[in-house]
Amino acid sequence: MEPKKTITWFFGLPSVRYAQIFIVVAGDLLALSNLYPKHSSYIARPFLLWQDLQEEDERSMDSPQKF
């Protein structure tokens, strides 16, 4: 058998295909996980900003407005 045909045959095996897909997906997930900074408070507590804005609105409604 020619080397080119054996390599093509090997990479055509279903188990090798699944291993390739697994490696690519695992690499993508690792790359994406590194994009999120671990020190980001927004990632750790995504609704913190929304809660702060809601508290500000409540405070502004309670206090009398001066025009």
mmCIF file of the N, C-alpha and C atoms, coordinates in Angstrom:
data_MODEL
# 
_entry.id   MODEL 
# 
loop_
_atom_site.group_PDB 
_atom_site.id 
_atom_site.type_symbol 
_atom_site.label_atom_id 
_atom_site.label_alt_id 
_atom_site.label_comp_id 
_atom_site.label_asym_id 
_atom_site.label_entity_id 
_atom_site.label_seq_id 
_atom_site.pdbx_PDB_ins_code 
_atom_site.Cartn_x 
_atom_site.Cartn_y 
_atom_site.Cartn_z 
_atom_site.occupancy 
_atom_site.B_iso_or_equiv 
_atom_site.pdbx_formal_charge 
_atom_site.auth_seq_id 
_atom_site.auth_comp_id 
_atom_site.auth_asym_id 
_atom_site.auth_atom_id 
_atom_site.pdbx_PDB_model_num 
ATOM 1   N N  . MET A 1 1  ? 0.833   -1.192 0.000  1.00 0.00 ? 1  MET A N  1 
ATOM 2   C CA . MET A 1 1  ? 0.000   0.000  0.000  1.00 0.00 ? 1  MET A CA 1 
ATOM 3   C C  . MET A 1 1  ? 0.871   1.247  0.000  1.00 0.00 ? 1  MET A C  1 
ATOM 4   N N  . GLU A 1 2  ? 0.391   2.247  -0.673 1.00 0.00 ? 2  GLU A N  1 
ATOM 5   C CA . GLU A 1 2  ? 1.117   3.511  -0.700 1.00 0.00 ? 2  GLU A CA 1 
ATOM 6   C C  . GLU A 1 2  ? 0.910   4.255  0.611  1.00 0.00 ? 2  GLU A C  1 
ATOM 7   N N  . PRO A 1 3  ? 1.915   5.012  1.046  1.00 0.00 ? 3  PRO A N  1 
ATOM 8   C CA . PRO A 1 3  ? 1.768   5.763  2.307  1.00 0.00 ? 3  PRO A CA 1 
ATOM 9   C C  . PRO A 1 3  ? 0.607   6.756  2.271  1.00 0.00 ? 3  PRO A C  1 
ATOM 10  N N  . LYS A 1 4  ? 0.376   7.365  1.109  1.00 0.00 ? 4  LYS A N  1 
ATOM 11  C CA . LYS A 1 4  ? -0.705  8.350  1.011  1.00 0.00 ? 4  LYS A CA 1 
ATOM 12  C C  . LYS A 1 4  ? -2.059  7.687  1.250  1.00 0.00 ? 4  LYS A C  1 
ATOM 13  N N  . LYS A 1 5  ? -2.244  6.483  0.729  1.00 0.00 ? 5  LYS A N  1 
ATOM 14  C CA . LYS A 1 5  ? -3.510  5.775  0.913  1.00 0.00 ? 5  LYS A CA 1 
ATOM 15  C C  . LYS A 1 5  ? -3.682  5.310  2.354  1.00 0.00 ? 5  LYS A C  1 
ATOM 16  N N  . THR A 1 6  ? -2.604  4.902  3.012  1.00 0.00 ? 6  THR A N  1 
ATOM 17  C CA . THR A 1 6  ? -2.726  4.436  4.396  1.00 0.00 ? 6  THR A CA 1 
ATOM 18  C C  . THR A 1 6  ? -3.052  5.598  5.333  1.00 0.00 ? 6  THR A C  1 
ATOM 19  N N  . ILE A 1 7  ? -2.472  6.755  5.067  1.00 0.00 ? 7  ILE A N  1 
ATOM 20  C CA . ILE A 1 7  ? -2.763  7.931  5.899  1.00 0.00 ? 7  ILE A CA 1 
ATOM 21  C C  . ILE A 1 7  ? -4.215  8.350  5.707  1.00 0.00 ? 7  ILE A C  1 
ATOM 22  N N  . THR A 1 8  ? -4.667  8.349  4.457  1.00 0.00 ? 8  THR A N  1 
ATOM 23  C CA . THR A 1 8  ? -6.062  8.697  4.171  1.00 0.00 ? 8  THR A CA 1 
ATOM 24  C C  . THR A 1 8  ? -7.001  7.696  4.824  1.00 0.00 ? 8  THR A C  1 
ATOM 25  N N  . TRP A 1 9  ? -6.650  6.428  4.749  1.00 0.00 ? 9  TRP A N  1 
ATOM 26  C CA . TRP A 1 9  ? -7.482  5.383  5.365  1.00 0.00 ? 9  TRP A CA 1 
ATOM 27  C C  . TRP A 1 9  ? -7.546  5.574  6.884  1.00 0.00 ? 9  TRP A C  1 
ATOM 28  N N  . PHE A 1 10 ? -6.372  5.872  7.496  1.00 0.00 ? 10 PHE A N  1 
ATOM 29  C CA . PHE A 1 10 ? -6.313  6.041  8.948  1.00 0.00 ? 10 PHE A CA 1 
ATOM 30  C C  . PHE A 1 10 ? -7.184  7.211  9.403  1.00 0.00 ? 10 PHE A C  1 
ATOM 31  N N  . PHE A 1 11 ? -7.052  8.352  8.733  1.00 0.00 ? 11 PHE A N  1 
ATOM 32  C CA . PHE A 1 11 ? -7.839  9.523  9.128  1.00 0.00 ? 11 PHE A CA 1 
ATOM 33  C C  . PHE A 1 11 ? -9.309  9.399  8.738  1.00 0.00 ? 11 PHE A C  1 
ATOM 34  N N  . GLY A 1 12 ? -9.632  8.426  7.908  1.00 0.00 ? 12 GLY A N  1 
ATOM 35  C CA . GLY A 1 12 ? -11.016 8.176  7.544  1.00 0.00 ? 12 GLY A CA 1 
ATOM 36  C C  . GLY A 1 12 ? -11.741 7.269  8.517  1.00 0.00 ? 12 GLY A C  1 
ATOM 37  N N  . LEU A 1 13 ? -11.022 6.674  9.453  1.00 0.00 ? 13 LEU A N  1 
ATOM 38  C CA . LEU A 1 13 ? -11.662 5.797  10.436 1.00 0.00 ? 13 LEU A CA 1 
ATOM 39  C C  . LEU A 1 13 ? -12.601 6.606  11.329 1.00 0.00 ? 13 LEU A C  1 
ATOM 40  N N  . PRO A 1 14 ? -13.757 6.047  11.657 1.00 0.00 ? 14 PRO A N  1 
ATOM 41  C CA . PRO A 1 14 ? -14.710 6.802  12.491 1.00 0.00 ? 14 PRO A CA 1 
ATOM 42  C C  . PRO A 1 14 ? -14.149 7.200  13.853 1.00 0.00 ? 14 PRO A C  1 
ATOM 43  N N  . SER A 1 15 ? -13.394 6.321  14.482 1.00 0.00 ? 15 SER A N  1 
ATOM 44  C CA . SER A 1 15 ? -12.857 6.655  15.808 1.00 0.00 ? 15 SER A CA 1 
ATOM 45  C C  . SER A 1 15 ? -11.853 7.805  15.727 1.00 0.00 ? 15 SER A C  1 
ATOM 46  N N  . VAL A 1 16 ? -11.080 7.854  14.656 1.00 0.00 ? 16 VAL A N  1 
ATOM 47  C CA . VAL A 1 16 ? -10.121 8.948  14.483 1.00 0.00 ? 16 VAL A CA 1 
ATOM 48  C C  . VAL A 1 16 ? -10.869 10.252 14.196 1.00 0.00 ? 16 VAL A C  1 
ATOM 49  N N  . ARG A 1 17 ? -11.937 10.172 13.430 1.00 0.00 ? 17 ARG A N  1 
ATOM 50  C CA . ARG A 1 17 ? -12.766 11.357 13.167 1.00 0.00 ? 17 ARG A CA 1 
ATOM 51  C C  . ARG A 1 17 ? -13.336 11.917 14.465 1.00 0.00 ? 17 ARG A C  1 
ATOM 52  N N  . TYR A 1 18 ? -13.889 11.030 15.297 1.00 0.00 ? 18 TYR A N  1 
ATOM 53  C CA . TYR A 1 18 ? -14.457 11.481 16.574 1.00 0.00 ? 18 TYR A CA 1 
ATOM 54  C C  . TYR A 1 18 ? -13.378 12.071 17.474 1.00 0.00 ? 18 TYR A C  1 
ATOM 55  N N  . ALA A 1 19 ? -12.194 11.484 17.461 1.00 0.00 ? 19 ALA A N  1 
ATOM 56  C CA . ALA A 1 19 ? -11.094 12.024 18.266 1.00 0.00 ? 19 ALA A CA 1 
ATOM 57  C C  . ALA A 1 19 ? -10.702 13.415 17.769 1.00 0.00 ? 19 ALA A C  1 
ATOM 58  N N  . GLN A 1 20 ? -10.690 13.606 16.455 1.00 0.00 ? 20 GLN A N  1 
ATOM 59  C CA . GLN A 1 20 ? -10.370 14.926 15.897 1.00 0.00 ? 20 GLN A CA 1 
ATOM 60  C C  . GLN A 1 20 ? -11.407 15.962 16.330 1.00 0.00 ? 20 GLN A C  1 
ATOM 61  N N  . ILE A 1 21 ? -12.666 15.590 16.253 1.00 0.00 ? 21 ILE A N  1 
ATOM 62  C CA . ILE A 1 21 ? -13.735 16.511 16.657 1.00 0.00 ? 21 ILE A CA 1 
ATOM 63  C C  . ILE A 1 21 ? -13.613 16.849 18.139 1.00 0.00 ? 21 ILE A C  1 
ATOM 64  N N  . PHE A 1 22 ? -13.349 15.839 18.964 1.00 0.00 ? 22 PHE A N  1 
ATOM 65  C CA . PHE A 1 22 ? -13.201 16.062 20.402 1.00 0.00 ? 22 PHE A CA 1 
ATOM 66  C C  . PHE A 1 22 ? -12.044 17.008 20.694 1.00 0.00 ? 22 PHE A C  1 
ATOM 67  N N  . ILE A 1 23 ? -10.921 16.811 20.025 1.00 0.00 ? 23 ILE A N  1 
ATOM 68  C CA . ILE A 1 23 ? -9.746  17.663 20.250 1.00 0.00 ? 23 ILE A CA 1 
ATOM 69  C C  . ILE A 1 23 ? -10.038 19.107 19.838 1.00 0.00 ? 23 ILE A C  1 
ATOM 70  N N  . VAL A 1 24 ? -10.712 19.295 18.712 1.00 0.00 ? 24 VAL A N  1 
ATOM 71  C CA . VAL A 1 24 ? -11.028 20.648 18.246 1.00 0.00 ? 24 VAL A CA 1 
ATOM 72  C C  . VAL A 1 24 ? -11.997 21.336 19.206 1.00 0.00 ? 24 VAL A C  1 
ATOM 73  N N  . VAL A 1 25 ? -13.034 20.616 19.642 1.00 0.00 ? 25 VAL A N  1 
ATOM 74  C CA . VAL A 1 25 ? -14.012 21.209 20.563 1.00 0.00 ? 25 VAL A CA 1 
ATOM 75  C C  . VAL A 1 25 ? -13.352 21.543 21.898 1.00 0.00 ? 25 VAL A C  1 
ATOM 76  N N  . ALA A 1 26 ? -12.513 20.638 22.409 1.00 0.00 ? 26 ALA A N  1 
ATOM 77  C CA . ALA A 1 26 ? -11.816 20.898 23.675 1.00 0.00 ? 26 ALA A CA 1 
ATOM 78  C C  . ALA A 1 26 ? -10.896 22.114 23.539 1.00 0.00 ? 26 ALA A C  1 
ATOM 79  N N  . GLY A 1 27 ? -10.202 22.227 22.423 1.00 0.00 ? 27 GLY A N  1 
ATOM 80  C CA . GLY A 1 27 ? -9.342  23.387 22.193 1.00 0.00 ? 27 GLY A CA 1 
ATOM 81  C C  . GLY A 1 27 ? -10.128 24.678 22.114 1.00 0.00 ? 27 GLY A C  1 
ATOM 82  N N  . ASP A 1 28 ? -11.279 24.637 21.446 1.00 0.00 ? 28 ASP A N  1 
ATOM 83  C CA . ASP A 1 28 ? -12.132 25.829 21.366 1.00 0.00 ? 28 ASP A CA 1 
ATOM 84  C C  . ASP A 1 28 ? -12.633 26.247 22.743 1.00 0.00 ? 28 ASP A C  1 
ATOM 85  N N  . LEU A 1 29 ? -13.050 25.278 23.540 1.00 0.00 ? 29 LEU A N  1 
ATOM 86  C CA . LEU A 1 29 ? -13.541 25.604 24.885 1.00 0.00 ? 29 LEU A CA 1 
ATOM 87  C C  . LEU A 1 29 ? -12.434 26.186 25.759 1.00 0.00 ? 29 LEU A C  1 
ATOM 88  N N  . LEU A 1 30 ? -11.232 25.638 25.644 1.00 0.00 ? 30 LEU A N  1 
ATOM 89  C CA . LEU A 1 30 ? -10.111 26.191 26.411 1.00 0.00 ? 30 LEU A CA 1 
ATOM 90  C C  . LEU A 1 30 ? -9.792  27.614 25.964 1.00 0.00 ? 30 LEU A C  1 
ATOM 91  N N  . ALA A 1 31 ? -9.819  27.846 24.663 1.00 0.00 ? 31 ALA A N  1 
ATOM 92  C CA . ALA A 1 31 ? -9.540  29.194 24.159 1.00 0.00 ? 31 ALA A CA 1 
ATOM 93  C C  . ALA A 1 31 ? -10.615 30.172 24.613 1.00 0.00 ? 31 ALA A C  1 
ATOM 94  N N  . LEU A 1 32 ? -11.875 29.756 24.564 1.00 0.00 ? 32 LEU A N  1 
ATOM 95  C CA . LEU A 1 32 ? -12.953 30.642 24.991 1.00 0.00 ? 32 LEU A CA 1 
ATOM 96  C C  . LEU A 1 32 ? -12.913 30.908 26.488 1.00 0.00 ? 32 LEU A C  1 
ATOM 97  N N  . SER A 1 33 ? -12.528 29.918 27.269 1.00 0.00 ? 33 SER A N  1 
ATOM 98  C CA . SER A 1 33 ? -12.481 30.125 28.717 1.00 0.00 ? 33 SER A CA 1 
ATOM 99  C C  . SER A 1 33 ? -11.389 31.112 29.095 1.00 0.00 ? 33 SER A C  1 
ATOM 100 N N  . ASN A 1 34 ? -10.350 31.216 28.288 1.00 0.00 ? 34 ASN A N  1 
ATOM 101 C CA . ASN A 1 34 ? -9.284  32.173 28.575 1.00 0.00 ? 34 ASN A CA 1 
ATOM 102 C C  . ASN A 1 34 ? -9.673  33.593 28.198 1.00 0.00 ? 34 ASN A C  1 
ATOM 103 N N  . LEU A 1 35 ? -10.745 33.765 27.425 1.00 0.00 ? 35 LEU A N  1 
ATOM 104 C CA . LEU A 1 35 ? -11.186 35.112 27.070 1.00 0.00 ? 35 LEU A CA 1 
ATOM 105 C C  . LEU A 1 35 ? -11.911 35.798 28.219 1.00 0.00 ? 35 LEU A C  1 
ATOM 106 N N  . TYR A 1 36 ? -12.482 35.013 29.130 1.00 0.00 ? 36 TYR A N  1 
ATOM 107 C CA . TYR A 1 36 ? -13.196 35.578 30.274 1.00 0.00 ? 36 TYR A CA 1 
ATOM 108 C C  . TYR A 1 36 ? -12.215 35.824 31.409 1.00 0.00 ? 36 TYR A C  1 
ATOM 109 N N  . PRO A 1 37 ? -11.977 37.071 31.775 1.00 0.00 ? 37 PRO A N  1 
ATOM 110 C CA . PRO A 1 37 ? -11.052 37.319 32.886 1.00 0.00 ? 37 PRO A CA 1 
ATOM 111 C C  . PRO A 1 37 ? -11.648 36.853 34.207 1.00 0.00 ? 37 PRO A C  1 
ATOM 112 N N  . LYS A 1 38 ? -10.849 36.159 34.970 1.00 0.00 ? 38 LYS A N  1 
ATOM 113 C CA . LYS A 1 38 ? -11.329 35.607 36.240 1.00 0.00 ? 38 LYS A CA 1 
ATOM 114 C C  . LYS A 1 38 ? -11.574 36.706 37.277 1.00 0.00 ? 38 LYS A C  1 
ATOM 115 N N  . HIS A 1 39 ? -10.971 37.872 37.087 1.00 0.00 ? 39 HIS A N  1 
ATOM 116 C CA . HIS A 1 39 ? -11.141 38.953 38.054 1.00 0.00 ? 39 HIS A CA 1 
ATOM 117 C C  . HIS A 1 39 ? -12.326 39.853 37.701 1.00 0.00 ? 39 HIS A C  1 
ATOM 118 N N  . SER A 1 40 ? -13.012 39.549 36.606 1.00 0.00 ? 40 SER A N  1 
ATOM 119 C CA . SER A 1 40 ? -14.123 40.401 36.185 1.00 0.00 ? 40 SER A CA 1 
ATOM 120 C C  . SER A 1 40 ? -15.317 40.202 37.096 1.00 0.00 ? 40 SER A C  1 
ATOM 121 N N  . SER A 1 41 ? -15.781 41.272 37.707 1.00 0.00 ? 41 SER A N  1 
ATOM 122 C CA . SER A 1 41 ? -16.935 41.155 38.600 1.00 0.00 ? 41 SER A CA 1 
ATOM 123 C C  . SER A 1 41 ? -18.217 40.969 37.802 1.00 0.00 ? 41 SER A C  1 
ATOM 124 N N  . TYR A 1 42 ? -18.235 41.418 36.553 1.00 0.00 ? 42 TYR A N  1 
ATOM 125 C CA . TYR A 1 42 ? -19.441 41.229 35.749 1.00 0.00 ? 42 TYR A CA 1 
ATOM 126 C C  . TYR A 1 42 ? -19.653 39.750 35.441 1.00 0.00 ? 42 TYR A C  1 
ATOM 127 N N  . ILE A 1 43 ? -18.570 39.026 35.165 1.00 0.00 ? 43 ILE A N  1 
ATOM 128 C CA . ILE A 1 43 ? -18.696 37.595 34.879 1.00 0.00 ? 43 ILE A CA 1 
ATOM 129 C C  . ILE A 1 43 ? -19.064 36.856 36.159 1.00 0.00 ? 43 ILE A C  1 
ATOM 130 N N  . ALA A 1 44 ? -18.475 37.254 37.274 1.00 0.00 ? 44 ALA A N  1 
ATOM 131 C CA . ALA A 1 44 ? -18.759 36.564 38.538 1.00 0.00 ? 44 ALA A CA 1 
ATOM 132 C C  . ALA A 1 44 ? -20.177 36.837 39.014 1.00 0.00 ? 44 ALA A C  1 
ATOM 133 N N  . ARG A 1 45 ? -20.633 38.094 38.857 1.00 0.00 ? 45 ARG A N  1 
ATOM 134 C CA . ARG A 1 45 ? -21.988 38.484 39.301 1.00 0.00 ? 45 ARG A CA 1 
ATOM 135 C C  . ARG A 1 45 ? -22.639 39.302 38.196 1.00 0.00 ? 45 ARG A C  1 
ATOM 136 N N  . PRO A 1 46 ? -23.245 38.644 37.206 1.00 0.00 ? 46 PRO A N  1 
ATOM 137 C CA . PRO A 1 46 ? -23.711 39.376 36.024 1.00 0.00 ? 46 PRO A CA 1 
ATOM 138 C C  . PRO A 1 46 ? -24.835 40.362 36.286 1.00 0.00 ? 46 PRO A C  1 
ATOM 139 N N  . PHE A 1 47 ? -25.611 40.191 37.367 1.00 0.00 ? 47 PHE A N  1 
ATOM 140 C CA . PHE A 1 47 ? -26.743 41.081 37.601 1.00 0.00 ? 47 PHE A CA 1 
ATOM 141 C C  . PHE A 1 47 ? -26.420 42.173 38.615 1.00 0.00 ? 47 PHE A C  1 
ATOM 142 N N  . LEU A 1 48 ? -25.164 42.305 38.991 1.00 0.00 ? 48 LEU A N  1 
ATOM 143 C CA . LEU A 1 48 ? -24.778 43.310 39.968 1.00 0.00 ? 48 LEU A CA 1 
ATOM 144 C C  . LEU A 1 48 ? -25.056 44.717 39.435 1.00 0.00 ? 48 LEU A C  1 
ATOM 145 N N  . LEU A 1 49 ? -24.703 44.969 38.192 1.00 0.00 ? 49 LEU A N  1 
ATOM 146 C CA . LEU A 1 49 ? -24.931 46.287 37.597 1.00 0.00 ? 49 LEU A CA 1 
ATOM 147 C C  . LEU A 1 49 ? -26.421 46.587 37.541 1.00 0.00 ? 49 LEU A C  1 
ATOM 148 N N  . TRP A 1 50 ? -27.219 45.607 37.156 1.00 0.00 ? 50 TRP A N  1 
ATOM 149 C CA . TRP A 1 50 ? -28.662 45.792 37.066 1.00 0.00 ? 50 TRP A CA 1 
ATOM 150 C C  . TRP A 1 50 ? -29.246 46.098 38.442 1.00 0.00 ? 50 TRP A C  1 
ATOM 151 N N  . GLN A 1 51 ? -28.757 45.427 39.480 1.00 0.00 ? 51 GLN A N  1 
ATOM 152 C CA . GLN A 1 51 ? -29.247 45.673 40.835 1.00 0.00 ? 51 GLN A CA 1 
ATOM 153 C C  . GLN A 1 51 ? -28.858 47.071 41.297 1.00 0.00 ? 51 GLN A C  1 
ATOM 154 N N  . ASP A 1 52 ? -27.657 47.514 40.981 1.00 0.00 ? 52 ASP A N  1 
ATOM 155 C CA . ASP A 1 52 ? -27.228 48.863 41.359 1.00 0.00 ? 52 ASP A CA 1 
ATOM 156 C C  . ASP A 1 52 ? -28.106 49.918 40.702 1.00 0.00 ? 52 ASP A C  1 
ATOM 157 N N  . LEU A 1 53 ? -28.428 49.727 39.438 1.00 0.00 ? 53 LEU A N  1 
ATOM 158 C CA . LEU A 1 53 ? -29.279 50.690 38.745 1.00 0.00 ? 53 LEU A CA 1 
ATOM 159 C C  . LEU A 1 53 ? -30.682 50.696 39.339 1.00 0.00 ? 53 LEU A C  1 
ATOM 160 N N  . GLN A 1 54 ? -31.161 49.530 39.720 1.00 0.00 ? 54 GLN A N  1 
ATOM 161 C CA . GLN A 1 54 ? -32.490 49.440 40.321 1.00 0.00 ? 54 GLN A CA 1 
ATOM 162 C C  . GLN A 1 54 ? -32.510 50.161 41.674 1.00 0.00 ? 54 GLN A C  1 
ATOM 163 N N  . GLU A 1 55 ? -31.455 50.008 42.465 1.00 0.00 ? 55 GLU A N  1 
ATOM 164 C CA . GLU A 1 55 ? -31.372 50.694 43.757 1.00 0.00 ? 55 GLU A CA 1 
ATOM 165 C C  . GLU A 1 55 ? -31.307 52.206 43.565 1.00 0.00 ? 55 GLU A C  1 
ATOM 166 N N  . GLU A 1 56 ? -30.585 52.656 42.548 1.00 0.00 ? 56 GLU A N  1 
ATOM 167 C CA . GLU A 1 56 ? -30.510 54.090 42.260 1.00 0.00 ? 56 GLU A CA 1 
ATOM 168 C C  . GLU A 1 56 ? -31.883 54.641 41.910 1.00 0.00 ? 56 GLU A C  1 
ATOM 169 N N  . ASP A 1 57 ? -32.636 53.898 41.110 1.00 0.00 ? 57 ASP A N  1 
ATOM 170 C CA . ASP A 1 57 ? -33.986 54.336 40.741 1.00 0.00 ? 57 ASP A CA 1 
ATOM 171 C C  . ASP A 1 57 ? -34.882 54.443 41.967 1.00 0.00 ? 57 ASP A C  1 
ATOM 172 N N  . GLU A 1 58 ? -34.779 53.474 42.856 1.00 0.00 ? 58 GLU A N  1 
ATOM 173 C CA . GLU A 1 58 ? -35.597 53.498 44.074 1.00 0.00 ? 58 GLU A CA 1 
ATOM 174 C C  . GLU A 1 58 ? -35.228 54.692 44.948 1.00 0.00 ? 58 GLU A C  1 
ATOM 175 N N  . ARG A 1 59 ? -33.929 54.967 45.064 1.00 0.00 ? 59 ARG A N  1 
ATOM 176 C CA . ARG A 1 59 ? -33.491 56.104 45.871 1.00 0.00 ? 59 ARG A CA 1 
ATOM 177 C C  . ARG A 1 59 ? -33.955 57.421 45.265 1.00 0.00 ? 59 ARG A C  1 
ATOM 178 N N  . SER A 1 60 ? -33.907 57.519 43.948 1.00 0.00 ? 60 SER A N  1 
ATOM 179 C CA . SER A 1 60 ? -34.322 58.770 43.307 1.00 0.00 ? 60 SER A CA 1 
ATOM 180 C C  . SER A 1 60 ? -35.831 58.975 43.428 1.00 0.00 ? 60 SER A C  1 
ATOM 181 N N  . MET A 1 61 ? -36.598 57.903 43.498 1.00 0.00 ? 61 MET A N  1 
ATOM 182 C CA . MET A 1 61 ? -38.046 58.033 43.672 1.00 0.00 ? 61 MET A CA 1 
ATOM 183 C C  . MET A 1 61 ? -38.390 58.435 45.103 1.00 0.00 ? 61 MET A C  1 
ATOM 184 N N  . ASP A 1 62 ? -37.595 57.967 46.065 1.00 0.00 ? 62 ASP A N  1 
ATOM 185 C CA . ASP A 1 62 ? -37.854 58.283 47.469 1.00 0.00 ? 62 ASP A CA 1 
ATOM 186 C C  . ASP A 1 62 ? -37.497 59.723 47.814 1.00 0.00 ? 62 ASP A C  1 
ATOM 187 N N  . SER A 1 63 ? -36.432 60.228 47.241 1.00 0.00 ? 63 SER A N  1 
ATOM 188 C CA . SER A 1 63 ? -35.994 61.580 47.594 1.00 0.00 ? 63 SER A CA 1 
ATOM 189 C C  . SER A 1 63 ? -36.743 62.613 46.748 1.00 0.00 ? 63 SER A C  1 
ATOM 190 N N  . PRO A 1 64 ? -37.040 63.766 47.338 1.00 0.00 ? 64 PRO A N  1 
ATOM 191 C CA . PRO A 1 64 ? -37.737 64.811 46.573 1.00 0.00 ? 64 PRO A CA 1 
ATOM 192 C C  . PRO A 1 64 ? -36.808 65.398 45.512 1.00 0.00 ? 64 PRO A C  1 
ATOM 193 N N  . GLN A 1 65 ? -37.355 65.649 44.363 1.00 0.00 ? 65 GLN A N  1 
ATOM 194 C CA . GLN A 1 65 ? -36.553 66.193 43.272 1.00 0.00 ? 65 GLN A CA 1 
ATOM 195 C C  . GLN A 1 65 ? -36.603 67.712 43.298 1.00 0.00 ? 65 GLN A C  1 
ATOM 196 N N  . LYS A 1 66 ? -35.467 68.322 43.026 1.00 0.00 ? 66 LYS A N  1 
ATOM 197 C CA . LYS A 1 66 ? -35.384 69.778 42.987 1.00 0.00 ? 66 LYS A CA 1 
ATOM 198 C C  . LYS A 1 66 ? -35.227 70.212 41.540 1.00 0.00 ? 66 LYS A C  1 
ATOM 199 N N  . PHE A 1 67 ? -36.041 71.160 41.129 1.00 0.00 ? 67 PHE A N  1 
ATOM 200 C CA . PHE A 1 67 ? -35.946 71.660 39.763 1.00 0.00 ? 67 PHE A CA 1 
ATOM 201 C C  . PHE A 1 67 ? -35.488 73.086 39.765 1.00 0.00 ? 67 PHE A C  1 
# 
